[in-house]
Amino acid sequence: LGQFANAAGDCTIVLEYKDKEVTAKDRTKALYRRGTARRQLKMFEKARTDLLEAKALDPQDKAISNELILVERAIQEREKKEKQMYSKLFS
């Protein structure tokens, strides 16, 4: 788990550089990697935000699209479990 947190942190550092210092390709890569790390850390909404931004920069990248699908599925699964949990509480 520590590796994913470190990866997300490292990517955040890269993304804080000014646009002149980081190419669009590097920015896309950092967003993709941070999104992937955040998915592994179960930070699904933040992962989705990163991946959507990466997809806007490179709409043709299949790895970004695939990772986005995984995040969306994880969000749906979590919402389904929460709904089941809350239905048991109030029934």
Jmol script that loads the backbone (N, CA, C; Angstrom):
load data "model"
ATOM      1  N   LEU A   1       0.820  -1.188   0.000  1.00  0.00           N
ATOM      2  CA  LEU A   1       0.000   0.000   0.000  1.00  0.00           C
ATOM      3  C   LEU A   1       0.862   1.249   0.000  1.00  0.00           C
ATOM      4  N   GLY A   2       1.984   1.205   0.682  1.00  0.00           N
ATOM      5  CA  GLY A   2       2.860   2.362   0.745  1.00  0.00           C
ATOM      6  C   GLY A   2       3.377   2.780  -0.615  1.00  0.00           C
ATOM      7  N   GLN A   3       3.582   1.832  -1.492  1.00  0.00           N
ATOM      8  CA  GLN A   3       4.092   2.161  -2.822  1.00  0.00           C
ATOM      9  C   GLN A   3       3.085   2.984  -3.614  1.00  0.00           C
ATOM     10  N   PHE A   4       1.798   2.670  -3.475  1.00  0.00           N
ATOM     11  CA  PHE A   4       0.783   3.429  -4.202  1.00  0.00           C
ATOM     12  C   PHE A   4       0.689   4.854  -3.663  1.00  0.00           C
ATOM     13  N   ALA A   5       0.798   4.996  -2.353  1.00  0.00           N
ATOM     14  CA  ALA A   5       0.760   6.332  -1.753  1.00  0.00           C
ATOM     15  C   ALA A   5       1.970   7.146  -2.205  1.00  0.00           C
ATOM     16  N   ASN A   6       3.122   6.508  -2.247  1.00  0.00           N
ATOM     17  CA  ASN A   6       4.333   7.196  -2.717  1.00  0.00           C
ATOM     18  C   ASN A   6       4.215   7.578  -4.187  1.00  0.00           C
ATOM     19  N   ALA A   7       3.668   6.677  -4.978  1.00  0.00           N
ATOM     20  CA  ALA A   7       3.504   6.958  -6.409  1.00  0.00           C
ATOM     21  C   ALA A   7       2.563   8.144  -6.611  1.00  0.00           C
ATOM     22  N   ALA A   8       1.451   8.156  -5.878  1.00  0.00           N
ATOM     23  CA  ALA A   8       0.498   9.265  -5.992  1.00  0.00           C
ATOM     24  C   ALA A   8       1.163  10.571  -5.575  1.00  0.00           C
ATOM     25  N   GLY A   9       1.934  10.530  -4.515  1.00  0.00           N
ATOM     26  CA  GLY A   9       2.640  11.722  -4.048  1.00  0.00           C
ATOM     27  C   GLY A   9       3.659  12.222  -5.056  1.00  0.00           C
ATOM     28  N   ASP A  10       4.412  11.310  -5.638  1.00  0.00           N
ATOM     29  CA  ASP A  10       5.410  11.695  -6.644  1.00  0.00           C
ATOM     30  C   ASP A  10       4.758  12.328  -7.863  1.00  0.00           C
ATOM     31  N   CYS A  11       3.642  11.762  -8.288  1.00  0.00           N
ATOM     32  CA  CYS A  11       2.931  12.313  -9.442  1.00  0.00           C
ATOM     33  C   CYS A  11       2.370  13.690  -9.130  1.00  0.00           C
ATOM     34  N   THR A  12       1.912  13.886  -7.917  1.00  0.00           N
ATOM     35  CA  THR A  12       1.406  15.202  -7.510  1.00  0.00           C
ATOM     36  C   THR A  12       2.517  16.244  -7.596  1.00  0.00           C
ATOM     37  N   ILE A  13       3.711  15.873  -7.194  1.00  0.00           N
ATOM     38  CA  ILE A  13       4.853  16.797  -7.282  1.00  0.00           C
ATOM     39  C   ILE A  13       5.090  17.192  -8.734  1.00  0.00           C
ATOM     40  N   VAL A  14       5.081  16.221  -9.632  1.00  0.00           N
ATOM     41  CA  VAL A  14       5.280  16.508 -11.058  1.00  0.00           C
ATOM     42  C   VAL A  14       4.188  17.438 -11.572  1.00  0.00           C
ATOM     43  N   LEU A  15       2.948  17.186 -11.160  1.00  0.00           N
ATOM     44  CA  LEU A  15       1.821  17.979 -11.653  1.00  0.00           C
ATOM     45  C   LEU A  15       1.813  19.407 -11.105  1.00  0.00           C
ATOM     46  N   GLU A  16       2.558  19.653 -10.039  1.00  0.00           N
ATOM     47  CA  GLU A  16       2.630  21.000  -9.475  1.00  0.00           C
ATOM     48  C   GLU A  16       3.594  21.906 -10.242  1.00  0.00           C
ATOM     49  N   TYR A  17       4.434  21.327 -11.093  1.00  0.00           N
ATOM     50  CA  TYR A  17       5.331  22.145 -11.905  1.00  0.00           C
ATOM     51  C   TYR A  17       4.526  22.989 -12.883  1.00  0.00           C
ATOM     52  N   LYS A  18       5.100  24.076 -13.279  1.00  0.00           N
ATOM     53  CA  LYS A  18       4.446  24.944 -14.253  1.00  0.00           C
ATOM     54  C   LYS A  18       4.355  24.236 -15.599  1.00  0.00           C
ATOM     55  N   ASP A  19       3.369  24.640 -16.402  1.00  0.00           N
ATOM     56  CA  ASP A  19       3.161  24.008 -17.713  1.00  0.00           C
ATOM     57  C   ASP A  19       4.394  24.091 -18.599  1.00  0.00           C
ATOM     58  N   LYS A  20       5.187  25.141 -18.451  1.00  0.00           N
ATOM     59  CA  LYS A  20       6.389  25.284 -19.277  1.00  0.00           C
ATOM     60  C   LYS A  20       7.429  24.212 -18.949  1.00  0.00           C
ATOM     61  N   GLU A  21       7.381  23.705 -17.712  1.00  0.00           N
ATOM     62  CA  GLU A  21       8.389  22.752 -17.259  1.00  0.00           C
ATOM     63  C   GLU A  21       7.995  21.294 -17.502  1.00  0.00           C
ATOM     64  N   VAL A  22       6.701  21.045 -17.740  1.00  0.00           N
ATOM     65  CA  VAL A  22       6.208  19.684 -17.934  1.00  0.00           C
ATOM     66  C   VAL A  22       5.445  19.631 -19.259  1.00  0.00           C
ATOM     67  N   THR A  23       5.824  18.697 -20.102  1.00  0.00           N
ATOM     68  CA  THR A  23       5.140  18.567 -21.389  1.00  0.00           C
ATOM     69  C   THR A  23       3.744  17.978 -21.180  1.00  0.00           C
ATOM     70  N   ALA A  24       2.890  18.132 -22.170  1.00  0.00           N
ATOM     71  CA  ALA A  24       1.538  17.574 -22.103  1.00  0.00           C
ATOM     72  C   ALA A  24       1.596  16.054 -21.959  1.00  0.00           C
ATOM     73  N   LYS A  25       2.565  15.441 -22.627  1.00  0.00           N
ATOM     74  CA  LYS A  25       2.724  13.981 -22.545  1.00  0.00           C
ATOM     75  C   LYS A  25       3.079  13.559 -21.120  1.00  0.00           C
ATOM     76  N   ASP A  26       4.009  14.293 -20.492  1.00  0.00           N
ATOM     77  CA  ASP A  26       4.395  13.981 -19.114  1.00  0.00           C
ATOM     78  C   ASP A  26       3.241  14.232 -18.146  1.00  0.00           C
ATOM     79  N   ARG A  27       2.490  15.292 -18.388  1.00  0.00           N
ATOM     80  CA  ARG A  27       1.331  15.614 -17.545  1.00  0.00           C
ATOM     81  C   ARG A  27       0.289  14.492 -17.652  1.00  0.00           C
ATOM     82  N   THR A  28       0.043  14.019 -18.863  1.00  0.00           N
ATOM     83  CA  THR A  28      -0.905  12.931 -19.076  1.00  0.00           C
ATOM     84  C   THR A  28      -0.446  11.672 -18.346  1.00  0.00           C
ATOM     85  N   LYS A  29       0.833  11.367 -18.471  1.00  0.00           N
ATOM     86  CA  LYS A  29       1.393  10.180 -17.828  1.00  0.00           C
ATOM     87  C   LYS A  29       1.272  10.280 -16.305  1.00  0.00           C
ATOM     88  N   ALA A  30       1.575  11.452 -15.751  1.00  0.00           N
ATOM     89  CA  ALA A  30       1.489  11.643 -14.303  1.00  0.00           C
ATOM     90  C   ALA A  30       0.041  11.518 -13.820  1.00  0.00           C
ATOM     91  N   LEU A  31      -0.896  12.082 -14.565  1.00  0.00           N
ATOM     92  CA  LEU A  31      -2.311  11.973 -14.195  1.00  0.00           C
ATOM     93  C   LEU A  31      -2.779  10.527 -14.245  1.00  0.00           C
ATOM     94  N   TYR A  32      -2.352   9.808 -15.284  1.00  0.00           N
ATOM     95  CA  TYR A  32      -2.717   8.393 -15.416  1.00  0.00           C
ATOM     96  C   TYR A  32      -2.147   7.581 -14.247  1.00  0.00           C
ATOM     97  N   ARG A  33      -0.884   7.790 -13.954  1.00  0.00           N
ATOM     98  CA  ARG A  33      -0.250   7.018 -12.875  1.00  0.00           C
ATOM     99  C   ARG A  33      -0.855   7.357 -11.514  1.00  0.00           C
ATOM    100  N   ARG A  34      -1.114   8.655 -11.284  1.00  0.00           N
ATOM    101  CA  ARG A  34      -1.724   9.037 -10.017  1.00  0.00           C
ATOM    102  C   ARG A  34      -3.144   8.468  -9.923  1.00  0.00           C
ATOM    103  N   GLY A  35      -3.877   8.490 -11.028  1.00  0.00           N
ATOM    104  CA  GLY A  35      -5.218   7.910 -11.041  1.00  0.00           C
ATOM    105  C   GLY A  35      -5.200   6.425 -10.738  1.00  0.00           C
ATOM    106  N   THR A  36      -4.245   5.736 -11.311  1.00  0.00           N
ATOM    107  CA  THR A  36      -4.091   4.297 -11.068  1.00  0.00           C
ATOM    108  C   THR A  36      -3.758   4.034  -9.599  1.00  0.00           C
ATOM    109  N   ALA A  37      -2.831   4.813  -9.067  1.00  0.00           N
ATOM    110  CA  ALA A  37      -2.453   4.651  -7.660  1.00  0.00           C
ATOM    111  C   ALA A  37      -3.635   4.951  -6.744  1.00  0.00           C
ATOM    112  N   ARG A  38      -4.370   5.996  -7.062  1.00  0.00           N
ATOM    113  CA  ARG A  38      -5.528   6.347  -6.238  1.00  0.00           C
ATOM    114  C   ARG A  38      -6.613   5.281  -6.301  1.00  0.00           C
ATOM    115  N   ARG A  39      -6.769   4.638  -7.444  1.00  0.00           N
ATOM    116  CA  ARG A  39      -7.737   3.531  -7.519  1.00  0.00           C
ATOM    117  C   ARG A  39      -7.318   2.415  -6.569  1.00  0.00           C
ATOM    118  N   GLN A  40      -6.039   2.094  -6.563  1.00  0.00           N
ATOM    119  CA  GLN A  40      -5.535   1.049  -5.674  1.00  0.00           C
ATOM    120  C   GLN A  40      -5.702   1.431  -4.203  1.00  0.00           C
ATOM    121  N   LEU A  41      -5.660   2.728  -3.927  1.00  0.00           N
ATOM    122  CA  LEU A  41      -5.850   3.218  -2.561  1.00  0.00           C
ATOM    123  C   LEU A  41      -7.329   3.413  -2.218  1.00  0.00           C
ATOM    124  N   LYS A  42      -8.204   3.043  -3.154  1.00  0.00           N
ATOM    125  CA  LYS A  42      -9.658   3.158  -3.007  1.00  0.00           C
ATOM    126  C   LYS A  42     -10.120   4.609  -2.886  1.00  0.00           C
ATOM    127  N   MET A  43      -9.387   5.496  -3.516  1.00  0.00           N
ATOM    128  CA  MET A  43      -9.766   6.913  -3.598  1.00  0.00           C
ATOM    129  C   MET A  43     -10.400   7.112  -4.974  1.00  0.00           C
ATOM    130  N   PHE A  44     -11.557   6.490  -5.168  1.00  0.00           N
ATOM    131  CA  PHE A  44     -12.133   6.353  -6.494  1.00  0.00           C
ATOM    132  C   PHE A  44     -12.529   7.673  -7.155  1.00  0.00           C
ATOM    133  N   GLU A  45     -13.110   8.586  -6.411  1.00  0.00           N
ATOM    134  CA  GLU A  45     -13.528   9.860  -7.020  1.00  0.00           C
ATOM    135  C   GLU A  45     -12.315  10.667  -7.491  1.00  0.00           C
ATOM    136  N   LYS A  46     -11.273  10.680  -6.662  1.00  0.00           N
ATOM    137  CA  LYS A  46     -10.051  11.398  -7.059  1.00  0.00           C
ATOM    138  C   LYS A  46      -9.391  10.717  -8.249  1.00  0.00           C
ATOM    139  N   ALA A  47      -9.435   9.387  -8.266  1.00  0.00           N
ATOM    140  CA  ALA A  47      -8.884   8.640  -9.398  1.00  0.00           C
ATOM    141  C   ALA A  47      -9.638   8.990 -10.676  1.00  0.00           C
ATOM    142  N   ARG A  48     -10.968   9.036 -10.569  1.00  0.00           N
ATOM    143  CA  ARG A  48     -11.782   9.366 -11.737  1.00  0.00           C
ATOM    144  C   ARG A  48     -11.442  10.769 -12.250  1.00  0.00           C
ATOM    145  N   THR A  49     -11.290  11.721 -11.355  1.00  0.00           N
ATOM    146  CA  THR A  49     -10.945  13.089 -11.746  1.00  0.00           C
ATOM    147  C   THR A  49      -9.617  13.119 -12.503  1.00  0.00           C
ATOM    148  N   ASP A  50      -8.606  12.436 -11.974  1.00  0.00           N
ATOM    149  CA  ASP A  50      -7.298  12.386 -12.639  1.00  0.00           C
ATOM    150  C   ASP A  50      -7.404  11.749 -14.018  1.00  0.00           C
ATOM    151  N   LEU A  51      -8.116  10.640 -14.084  1.00  0.00           N
ATOM    152  CA  LEU A  51      -8.206   9.904 -15.346  1.00  0.00           C
ATOM    153  C   LEU A  51      -9.013  10.662 -16.394  1.00  0.00           C
ATOM    154  N   LEU A  52     -10.046  11.360 -15.965  1.00  0.00           N
ATOM    155  CA  LEU A  52     -10.810  12.168 -16.922  1.00  0.00           C
ATOM    156  C   LEU A  52      -9.957  13.311 -17.468  1.00  0.00           C
ATOM    157  N   GLU A  53      -9.132  13.891 -16.616  1.00  0.00           N
ATOM    158  CA  GLU A  53      -8.228  14.951 -17.080  1.00  0.00           C
ATOM    159  C   GLU A  53      -7.185  14.384 -18.042  1.00  0.00           C
ATOM    160  N   ALA A  54      -6.660  13.204 -17.720  1.00  0.00           N
ATOM    161  CA  ALA A  54      -5.684  12.555 -18.607  1.00  0.00           C
ATOM    162  C   ALA A  54      -6.335  12.217 -19.946  1.00  0.00           C
ATOM    163  N   LYS A  55      -7.568  11.750 -19.909  1.00  0.00           N
ATOM    164  CA  LYS A  55      -8.282  11.396 -21.143  1.00  0.00           C
ATOM    165  C   LYS A  55      -8.538  12.631 -21.998  1.00  0.00           C
ATOM    166  N   ALA A  56      -8.798  13.765 -21.362  1.00  0.00           N
ATOM    167  CA  ALA A  56      -8.991  15.006 -22.107  1.00  0.00           C
ATOM    168  C   ALA A  56      -7.707  15.406 -22.834  1.00  0.00           C
ATOM    169  N   LEU A  57      -6.571  15.105 -22.230  1.00  0.00           N
ATOM    170  CA  LEU A  57      -5.284  15.419 -22.858  1.00  0.00           C
ATOM    171  C   LEU A  57      -4.919  14.427 -23.956  1.00  0.00           C
ATOM    172  N   ASP A  58      -5.343  13.167 -23.789  1.00  0.00           N
ATOM    173  CA  ASP A  58      -5.032  12.126 -24.777  1.00  0.00           C
ATOM    174  C   ASP A  58      -6.225  11.186 -24.935  1.00  0.00           C
ATOM    175  N   PRO A  59      -7.231  11.601 -25.709  1.00  0.00           N
ATOM    176  CA  PRO A  59      -8.468  10.820 -25.840  1.00  0.00           C
ATOM    177  C   PRO A  59      -8.285   9.441 -26.467  1.00  0.00           C
ATOM    178  N   GLN A  60      -7.204   9.220 -27.180  1.00  0.00           N
ATOM    179  CA  GLN A  60      -6.999   7.950 -27.884  1.00  0.00           C
ATOM    180  C   GLN A  60      -6.301   6.887 -27.039  1.00  0.00           C
ATOM    181  N   ASP A  61      -5.803   7.247 -25.874  1.00  0.00           N
ATOM    182  CA  ASP A  61      -5.026   6.319 -25.043  1.00  0.00           C
ATOM    183  C   ASP A  61      -5.937   5.246 -24.441  1.00  0.00           C
ATOM    184  N   LYS A  62      -5.736   4.012 -24.856  1.00  0.00           N
ATOM    185  CA  LYS A  62      -6.584   2.910 -24.398  1.00  0.00           C
ATOM    186  C   LYS A  62      -6.328   2.547 -22.936  1.00  0.00           C
ATOM    187  N   ALA A  63      -5.108   2.714 -22.473  1.00  0.00           N
ATOM    188  CA  ALA A  63      -4.799   2.404 -21.072  1.00  0.00           C
ATOM    189  C   ALA A  63      -5.589   3.318 -20.142  1.00  0.00           C
ATOM    190  N   ILE A  64      -5.693   4.584 -20.503  1.00  0.00           N
ATOM    191  CA  ILE A  64      -6.473   5.526 -19.700  1.00  0.00           C
ATOM    192  C   ILE A  64      -7.940   5.117 -19.712  1.00  0.00           C
ATOM    193  N   SER A  65      -8.457   4.788 -20.874  1.00  0.00           N
ATOM    194  CA  SER A  65      -9.861   4.371 -20.992  1.00  0.00           C
ATOM    195  C   SER A  65     -10.135   3.121 -20.167  1.00  0.00           C
ATOM    196  N   ASN A  66      -9.235   2.163 -20.232  1.00  0.00           N
ATOM    197  CA  ASN A  66      -9.414   0.925 -19.471  1.00  0.00           C
ATOM    198  C   ASN A  66      -9.380   1.176 -17.973  1.00  0.00           C
ATOM    199  N   GLU A  67      -8.466   2.026 -17.532  1.00  0.00           N
ATOM    200  CA  GLU A  67      -8.370   2.346 -16.109  1.00  0.00           C
ATOM    201  C   GLU A  67      -9.623   3.088 -15.641  1.00  0.00           C
ATOM    202  N   LEU A  68     -10.130   3.946 -16.483  1.00  0.00           N
ATOM    203  CA  LEU A  68     -11.357   4.678 -16.165  1.00  0.00           C
ATOM    204  C   LEU A  68     -12.541   3.721 -15.999  1.00  0.00           C
ATOM    205  N   ILE A  69     -12.603   2.701 -16.831  1.00  0.00           N
ATOM    206  CA  ILE A  69     -13.646   1.679 -16.711  1.00  0.00           C
ATOM    207  C   ILE A  69     -13.540   0.968 -15.363  1.00  0.00           C
ATOM    208  N   LEU A  70     -12.316   0.628 -14.966  1.00  0.00           N
ATOM    209  CA  LEU A  70     -12.115  -0.043 -13.673  1.00  0.00           C
ATOM    210  C   LEU A  70     -12.566   0.835 -12.514  1.00  0.00           C
ATOM    211  N   VAL A  71     -12.271   2.127 -12.605  1.00  0.00           N
ATOM    212  CA  VAL A  71     -12.664   3.058 -11.544  1.00  0.00           C
ATOM    213  C   VAL A  71     -14.182   3.171 -11.484  1.00  0.00           C
ATOM    214  N   GLU A  72     -14.815   3.306 -12.637  1.00  0.00           N
ATOM    215  CA  GLU A  72     -16.277   3.414 -12.667  1.00  0.00           C
ATOM    216  C   GLU A  72     -16.928   2.165 -12.087  1.00  0.00           C
ATOM    217  N   ARG A  73     -16.388   1.003 -12.401  1.00  0.00           N
ATOM    218  CA  ARG A  73     -16.920  -0.251 -11.852  1.00  0.00           C
ATOM    219  C   ARG A  73     -16.750  -0.284 -10.337  1.00  0.00           C
ATOM    220  N   ALA A  74     -15.597   0.150  -9.867  1.00  0.00           N
ATOM    221  CA  ALA A  74     -15.336   0.152  -8.430  1.00  0.00           C
ATOM    222  C   ALA A  74     -16.300   1.097  -7.708  1.00  0.00           C
ATOM    223  N   ILE A  75     -16.571   2.235  -8.298  1.00  0.00           N
ATOM    224  CA  ILE A  75     -17.520   3.182  -7.704  1.00  0.00           C
ATOM    225  C   ILE A  75     -18.909   2.560  -7.653  1.00  0.00           C
ATOM    226  N   GLN A  76     -19.319   1.920  -8.732  1.00  0.00           N
ATOM    227  CA  GLN A  76     -20.639   1.282  -8.774  1.00  0.00           C
ATOM    228  C   GLN A  76     -20.751   0.172  -7.728  1.00  0.00           C
ATOM    229  N   GLU A  77     -19.694  -0.615  -7.595  1.00  0.00           N
ATOM    230  CA  GLU A  77     -19.691  -1.695  -6.606  1.00  0.00           C
ATOM    231  C   GLU A  77     -19.796  -1.141  -5.192  1.00  0.00           C
ATOM    232  N   ARG A  78     -19.030  -0.098  -4.915  1.00  0.00           N
ATOM    233  CA  ARG A  78     -19.066   0.509  -3.591  1.00  0.00           C
ATOM    234  C   ARG A  78     -20.456   1.072  -3.285  1.00  0.00           C
ATOM    235  N   GLU A  79     -21.047   1.745  -4.267  1.00  0.00           N
ATOM    236  CA  GLU A  79     -22.390   2.308  -4.073  1.00  0.00           C
ATOM    237  C   GLU A  79     -23.423   1.209  -3.852  1.00  0.00           C
ATOM    238  N   LYS A  80     -23.262   0.106  -4.558  1.00  0.00           N
ATOM    239  CA  LYS A  80     -24.173  -1.029  -4.400  1.00  0.00           C
ATOM    240  C   LYS A  80     -24.064  -1.599  -2.986  1.00  0.00           C
ATOM    241  N   LYS A  81     -22.840  -1.763  -2.496  1.00  0.00           N
ATOM    242  CA  LYS A  81     -22.629  -2.291  -1.145  1.00  0.00           C
ATOM    243  C   LYS A  81     -23.179  -1.332  -0.099  1.00  0.00           C
ATOM    244  N   GLU A  82     -22.968  -0.038  -0.303  1.00  0.00           N
ATOM    245  CA  GLU A  82     -23.488   0.951   0.640  1.00  0.00           C
ATOM    246  C   GLU A  82     -25.018   0.918   0.666  1.00  0.00           C
ATOM    247  N   LYS A  83     -25.612   0.799  -0.489  1.00  0.00           N
ATOM    248  CA  LYS A  83     -27.070   0.754  -0.583  1.00  0.00           C
ATOM    249  C   LYS A  83     -27.612  -0.464   0.163  1.00  0.00           C
ATOM    250  N   GLN A  84     -26.951  -1.612  -0.019  1.00  0.00           N
ATOM    251  CA  GLN A  84     -27.375  -2.826   0.680  1.00  0.00           C
ATOM    252  C   GLN A  84     -27.213  -2.672   2.190  1.00  0.00           C
ATOM    253  N   MET A  85     -26.108  -2.079   2.592  1.00  0.00           N
ATOM    254  CA  MET A  85     -25.841  -1.888   4.019  1.00  0.00           C
ATOM    255  C   MET A  85     -26.894  -0.987   4.658  1.00  0.00           C
ATOM    256  N   TYR A  86     -27.197   0.122   3.986  1.00  0.00           N
ATOM    257  CA  TYR A  86     -28.161   1.052   4.528  1.00  0.00           C
ATOM    258  C   TYR A  86     -29.582   0.504   4.492  1.00  0.00           C
ATOM    259  N   SER A  87     -29.888  -0.319   3.500  1.00  0.00           N
ATOM    260  CA  SER A  87     -31.228  -0.911   3.454  1.00  0.00           C
ATOM    261  C   SER A  87     -31.435  -1.867   4.629  1.00  0.00           C
ATOM    262  N   LYS A  88     -30.386  -2.528   5.062  1.00  0.00           N
ATOM    263  CA  LYS A  88     -30.474  -3.431   6.214  1.00  0.00           C
ATOM    264  C   LYS A  88     -30.637  -2.629   7.511  1.00  0.00           C
ATOM    265  N   LEU A  89     -30.015  -1.475   7.571  1.00  0.00           N
ATOM    266  CA  LEU A  89     -30.129  -0.643   8.773  1.00  0.00           C
ATOM    267  C   LEU A  89     -31.537  -0.117   8.978  1.00  0.00           C
ATOM    268  N   PHE A  90     -32.213   0.206   7.889  1.00  0.00           N
ATOM    269  CA  PHE A  90     -33.512   0.845   7.983  1.00  0.00           C
ATOM    270  C   PHE A  90     -34.686  -0.082   7.691  1.00  0.00           C
ATOM    271  N   SER A  91     -34.436  -1.380   7.669  1.00  0.00           N
ATOM    272  CA  SER A  91     -35.554  -2.306   7.394  1.00  0.00           C
ATOM    273  C   SER A  91     -36.012  -3.025   8.646  1.00  0.00           C
TER     274      SER A  91
END
end "model"
wireframe off; spacefill off
backbone 0.3
color backbone group
